[in-house]
Amino acid sequence: MTPLARPFPQPQTRPPVGHLGRWGTEPLDLLEEGARTGPAFALRLWRRAVVGYSPDWNRMVLRDLDTFRSAGSLSRLTPYLAGGVVRADDPAHHRQRSALNPPFRHDALSALRPALTMAVRQALPTGEFDAVPWAAGVVRRLLAVAFFGGRFPEPLLAEFLAPLDRDFPAPFLRRPWLFRRMNRALARSLQVAEAGTLLAAVRDSGEDAIEQVRVALGAAYDTTAHTLAWLLWHLAARPQPVPAAEHRQLLDETLRLYPAGWVGSRVCSRDTEFGGHLVTAGTLVLYSPYLTHRDAGLWPDPLCFRPERFARPPAAFTFIPFAAGARRCLGMHLARLLLLTVLEVVSHERTLVQVRGEPRPRAGLTLAPSGPLVLR
């Protein structure tokens, strides 16, 4: 330790397991308690970890790809994310990202909008419904349209994605037989992939299309579905119809208050310092959009849902629902397209009213509502 480096503060521990027990049962409470100790704090998990949430911390961790590496991070713990561009570090990450970026650009994805709009119209809810399972179903349908032109075995896609809807440890269990079936179905689909679909675009990128598409589906599904459920819940709370020009603000405020990726991770490859504290090589380094987005120093009245906050662009590294920098989520524009398409169709075709619900966030693999969100 250098003469100026100090140990990181940490929230209260519970011997002999340190913070590991609370990480498994109440991670959001643990993070909020840690945040009260300072802008970066230590946790005693199964390995040493440091969590930060200030813009300076986010900038350091998300821009320095050489010091903060993906190998060994939390994404490897679930088979749904342990592969493809998500797992790769430079130089492999840069090569894969360069090949995959073109079809996932905003302008390239815009051609999908008519087919997505039609799919949403065919799935519009009637009467009283729970937004959580409805959002999951419509997102599965939209992903099938975007990747496969709607031509993929729906029961298999639903079975493949279902563990992501379940509580721990379901998303983390290895499912070799299910993954082999999914890989075989993807291989067959690749042979007949239609131009204009993401499957064809990934195939033509020269990358391992089966792994990349399988990981993309896993990364996109529950993150988008949970965000959509909250988005509809807050849409239903608005006393007046939301003009189309304000849909993006409504979405951004939903992403701020309920970032699906509530925590992200890297592994520190060499000793470095932050704010006079030493981060040693091998430390699990965490950044938390959940904490950043609820920091009262960055967002006045952070727990209040106020879409008008986004009338102006937020400051750099204060709004990171899709991370930032060179490893920013490849599917960011796809997720936003799906969410805005549903919002536009539902706003035009239906008037929603809140009936009852439990919107308090619950942290699992992604951030989910604690209970049903019933709308009419």
Buried (B, 14 or more C-beta within 10 A) or exposed (E): EEEEBEEBBBBEBEEEBBBBEBBEEBBBEBBBBBBEBBBBBBBBBEEBBBBBBBBEBBBBBBBBBEBBBBEBBBBBBBBBBBBBBBBBBBEEBBBBBEBBEEBBEEEBBEEBEEBBBEBBEEBEBEEEBBBBBBBBEBBBBBBBBBBBBBBBBEEBBBBBBBBBBEEEEBBEEEBEEBBEBBBEBBEEBBEEBEEBBBBBBBBBBEBBBBBBBBBBBBBBBBBBBBBBBBBBBBBBEBEEEBEEEBBBBBBBBBBBBBBBBBBBBBBBBEBBBBBEBBBEEEBBBBBBBBBBBBBEEBBEEBEEBBBEBBEEEBEEBBBBBBBBBEBEBBBBBBBBBBBBBBBBBBBEEBEBEBBEBEBEBBBBBBBBBEBBBBBB
